[in-house]
Every structure is written in C-alpha cells, then in structure tokens.
Amino acid sequence: MWVPRLRDAWRTDVYAAEVISADSMQAYRGMDIGTAKPPKDLLQRLPHHLIDIKDPDEQYTAGEFVARADALCATLSAEGVVPIISGGTGFYLMNYVCGLPSSPPSSPDVRAQVARDLERRGAAALRAELASVDPATAARIHEHDLYRLTRAIEILRASGEAPSRFMPSKTIRPGRRFLIVGITRPREVLRARIHARVEAMMRAGLAAEVEGLVSRGFGPGDPGMHAIGYREFFELAGRPLDAIAQAIELHTSQYAKRQMTFFRALPGLRWIEPEPAHLFYALESLASP
C-alpha cells in the first residue's frame, strides 16, 4: 500500500478511506479474472478508483495514471477521505512518488510509426535498434514488455538521445509526503500463492473470458492483451489449457521478481508482514511521527 500522509487521519477512531488502483491492467474493462480485480462485494464496501476506465485497445500510460491519481488525491483529501494508492505496477508507483521523467512527450506520429515498425519488422528489430544506442535500457526491458520497448523507441526517435538519459528521479516529489508500505512474504509462500491464483483463475473461466474479448474484436496487438494471463492464449494458441496455465504461472513469477526491483527502489519504503493480528498495529506505528 502506498498511502499519502494526510493530517492526523491515522490518529482518529473513525475515518474514511478509498483506494486508488495503481494496477496498469485492472484499468481495462472486461479483463476481470486475469487481472484479479477486487470482488464486487469488496468494491461496494470500499470504493476503488481507476478500475474499468479503459477498453483493451486503448493505451494507459504512466503519465495518465499520475495525472488521474493526483486529481483523485486532491478531491478525496478535500472531502476528508484518506486516499490509499494500492497495487500493482511498480513503474507507475515510481513515477507517482518521484515524478515523471523529463522525457519528450509522446507524439502520435512517432507512436504510429513505431507501431507500424513493430508490426512489419517485429519486436526483435526494435530491440536491436534500441540496443545499438542504449544497451543498458534494452537489457532492462523484458522480452514481452512491448509497451516499455515501444516507448523507449519513441523517446529515442523523438529526442535522438538514449532513453536512459531520461530515467525517473529516485527522490520524492517536492511538496509531497508519503507513508510507503510494502507487504512482504517468504519466497516459498509467494510461489505457492501464485500457483493457487493461476489455478483459481482457470477454474473461474479465464479461457472463456479471453474468448469473449476476442469475440469483441480485441487481439494480441491491443495494449490490454499484452497482460500476463491473456497474451499466453495467443502465444500458445492450440496448446492445452494446462500448458497455458504453466506459462501464466512462470510469467507471473518472473514479473513478481521484476516488480520487487521497482518496489525496493521506492524512497522510504517500509516492509511489513501481512499477519492479520499485527497488521493494524504495524500501520499505526509506521504512521506516527
């Protein structure tokens, strides 16, 4: 959880709180099972924002997330509500806490050109173009992370400079204070939970959910369909569901490891264990001056 620190909200006996989702894929409509969206009964009890705000063929950028989250935090705090930014996507959280990098703004013309090159030449050619100028950035981008790859190429082509020159800051934005809390689990527990989550998603009808999205015209080229839990159905089309489930589990484990790298880099991050008997008292202690 990433909680903007507001007044003495943690000291009151009763206070209101609402969640702002920092999950880049829960933003997409119709992608409920594979992104593990909160159940409807929880959403009724605890309002969540920035869920179901995009169709799978629409781009959802870190810049848009930061702008939306800033506006929501201002509105909620003015109403006496504590905003809890929770999730999900480490890159989005880093940009929210530390501010957006000073990279050139996204250009529709350059983005369209990069999209055409991706379709015609393939991801490997774009990665080679990036590596020829900025090998460190190319090495950091996972082979399946087409959003970050194409964005890096956009920056390279728009600026003529290596994208690594525009890395995000590692310090908290001026004028902001955050209570930044990370929940940690032992590796073996995390692996078991990932396995159980993938099994539960398959039982809940993930394959049917993907079929429904395809029947609505969405496909592997759409931003939402790059998500883990969806892209495997395209990459392994025709393979048994067990094989697809194994691939989802592997990719989720790899993603969890990459996300931890982002989380550890968040300034002032404090780790806690999710033991129900101690969680509330841990948060109270962290929130005290």
N, C-alpha and C positions, 0 to 999 in steps of 0.2 A: 504494500500500500504506500502511496505517496501522498501525504496529507499536507496541504498548505496550512501553515500555522496561523490561526486567526484568533486574536484577542485571547480570552481565557476559556475558550469553548470546552476544553478538556476538564476544567475545574467545576463545571456546573453539574447538578444532579441529573438534569434532563436537558437534552439538546437535540436538534435536528441535524441530520447528515444525509447527503445524497452522493451517489457515486458517478464519477466521470470515467468512462471506459477509455483506457489507453491501449486497447487491443485493435490493431490495424485491420483485422479480418472480421471481428464481430460487428464492424460498421456495415457489413454487407447484408442486404435483405435476402432471405431465402436460404442462407447458409447458417443454419441453427445448430445442427448436430455436430458437424465437423469442426466448428469453432467453439463448441462447448459454451454456448450462451447461457446466462443465468436462467433458471426455470421461471416460468410465468408467476408462480406464487411468490417467489422472492422479489421479482420486479414490482409486484403490486405492493409489497411491504416496504421495499427500499428502492426508491426511484433511481434508475440508471440513465445516464445520458450518453450520446454518441454511439448508440447501438441502433442498427437498422436505419442508417441515414443515407446509404448508397446502394445502387444496383451493382451487380458484379462486373458490369462492363465499364464502370466509372472508376477513375483514379482517385485514391485517397492518400494524400501526401502528408509528410510530417509537418509541413508549413500550415496546411489546412487544419490539422489536429491542434497545433499550438494556438492558432487564432481562435478556434472554436472553444478550446479549453480555457483560454484566458477570458473570453467573454462569459462563459458559464461561471467561472470562479468569481468574477466581479458581480454577476447577478445574484448568485447564491449567497455570497458573503453579505451583500447589501440587505438580503432578506433574513439574515441571522442564521443561515444554514451553513454547516461545515462541508466544504467540497472535499471528497476523498477521491483522488486520482488513482485508479487501480488497474492493474494489468502489467503487462501483457507484452508490449513491443518496446524493447529496450532502446531502440533508436529514437522512437517517438518521445520516450521519457527523458532521454538525454537532451534532446532538443528543447523540451518543455522546461526542464530545470535550468539548463545552462544557456539557452537561447539558440536561435537558428544560426547556422554558419553564414558567413558573408559570401556565399557562392552566388553566381549570377542567377537571376530569376529564370524560371522555366519559360522557354519560348515555344509557342505552339508549332512554329515552322520547324525548329530544330527537333522537337519531340516527334513530329510526324516523319521527318527524315530518318531519325534513329529507329522508329517503329518499322519503317519500310526496310531499312537495312537488316533489322533483326529478322524479319520475315524472309527476306531474299537471301541473306548471307549466313544467317544463323548466329547463335549466341557465341560460339567459339571464335568467329571472326571479330565480333565486337570486343570480346575479352582480349584477343591478341592486339587489337588497336589500343586498348587501354594499357595493357602490359608494356607496350613499346615505349610509352611515355611515363607511366606511373605504375611500375611493377608492384609496389607495396600495396596500393589500393586494389589492384587486380587480385592479389593473393588473399586479401581480406574478404572479398565478396564471394559468398558461397556459390557453387556452380548452378544452383537452382534459383538464386535470388535475382531474377530478371529485373525487378524494379530498381534495385541499387545499381546493377550493371548498366542499365539504360540511362539512369540518372547521371552516373559518372561519365558516360559518353556524352550526354547533353552538356555537362559542365565543361568537359574537355573541348568540345567543338565550339561552344559559345564563348569561352574565355581564351582558348588557345593555351591554357595552363593546366598543369597536373591537378586533378581533383583533391589530392592530399594537401594542397595549399589552403583549402577551404574547410579543414576539419573543424568540428564543433568545439566550442570552448569547454574547459573542464572545471569551470568555476560557476557558482550560482549567479543567476542574472541579478544585476543591480536592483536594489529596492525590493527584493523578494526574500522571504524566509520560508523554509520548508521543514517539515518533520518527515524524513525519508526513512521508511521502514521496509526491510526485505524479510520475507519469510523463507527460512532455510530448512531443508530436510536432508537426511543422510542419503548418499547416492543410491544405495540398495532400495531404500523406501521410494525414492523418486522413480527408479526404474520400474518397480512393481506398480506404482500408481499410473505410470504411462501405459504399461501393458493393460491394466484394468480399464483405463479410459478408452483405449482403442477397441478393446473387446466390447465395451458398453456402447460405443458409437456404432459399431457394426450391427449389434443386436437392435439398436434403436432405429435402424433403417437408413444408415448413411448412403448406401448404394442407391436406394430409391430417391433420396434427396438429390444426389448428383444427377440421376436420370431426369428428375423433374426440372433441374436447372438447364440441362441440355435441351430438353423439350421446349424450353422458353427461349432458346436461341443462344445461350451462353456456351462458350467453348474455351479451349486451352489458351487462346490468345487474350482472354479478358483478365484484367488485374485480379479480380476476386478468385478466379480459378487457379491462380498460382499458389494458393494457400495449401499448406500441408493438410492432407485429408481429402483433397479434391484433385490436385494435379496427378496423384498416383493413379487415379481411374483412367486418365488419358495416357499417361506414360506406360501403363501396364494393361492397356485395353485388350480384352480377350483372355487375360490370365484369371485364374481362380481368385475368389474373394480372399482366401487365406493368404495368398501371395501379396495382394494389395494391402491387407491389414499388416503384414510383416513390414512392408515398405513404409507404411504410415508410422508404425512404431519406431523404426530405425530413424526416419527423418525427424520425428518428434524428439527423440533422444539427442540427435545432433543439434537440433535447434535449441533445445534447453541448454546445452553446453555453450552455444554461441551467445544466448541471451544472458547467461551468467557473466560473461565478459563485459557486457554493457552495464549490467547492474553493479558489478564491483567498481566500475569507474564513476558511478554517481557520487558526487561530493557529499560527505556527511552521512552516507548510508549506514544504518544500524540494523544488524541482523537479530531476528528473534525466532524462536522455535514455536510452531503452531500448536502448543499444548493448551486445550480449552481452559484448564484450571488456572493457567498463568498468563494467558494472552492479554486479558483486560488490564491486569496489574502491570504487565510489561509496558503496554502503551501509555498508561498513566505515568509511569516512571520516566519514559522517554519524553513525554510532552512537558514535564516540569522544567522550569528554568534551570 
